[in-house]
Amino acid sequence: MKDFLKRIKADYLLSSILTIAFGIALIIGRAAILKAIGSVLAIILIIFGVIYVGSYFIGAASNSFSAVMGAFVLAIGVWFLVNPEVIVGFIPKLIGMIFFFHGIRGLLEASVAKGFQAKTWKAGIIMSVISLVIGLLCMINAFGIMKNALALVGILLIYNGVSNIFIAGTSSRAERKYNKGETIDSSFVEDRDR
């Protein structure tokens, strides 16, 4: 049982070290990782495009719509393969549009609140302007936003790995002290209600 627990701790420490390494890789190689993600998605689209076109020519699909759709998906896949940042940049642009339209809607709602003399209309204006700015930033600098998001994920992964190692180390020290018969920092409280 003791050997089994040691193997579990070793696996836990190894996974923590790998998590830290992956976090560092995300921070350092953000642009390369984003391009790799874009390239993988592009290759998947190319495969689907070839399948659609091929199924039409081998007779598996009876209508010409499959061939047209396949050619379209294939062309998009090739375009994304040449420009992988386009597919990665699309996600924050979509999020940016949502923020932008919510910001506009918020400004309209805040002006209605002001018309009804609500005390919180200024906070509504401020929050709406922040949404508009975030939306514009996402739409204008989509690739940069994704790189910064990857950096944040990298920082969180490093924190996770470091905290796991700290917790495992603390647990191991407490176990060693207990096995040696040393006192572990604790306090005893007697339950007098019984």
Disulfide bonds with the S-S distance in Angstrom:
none
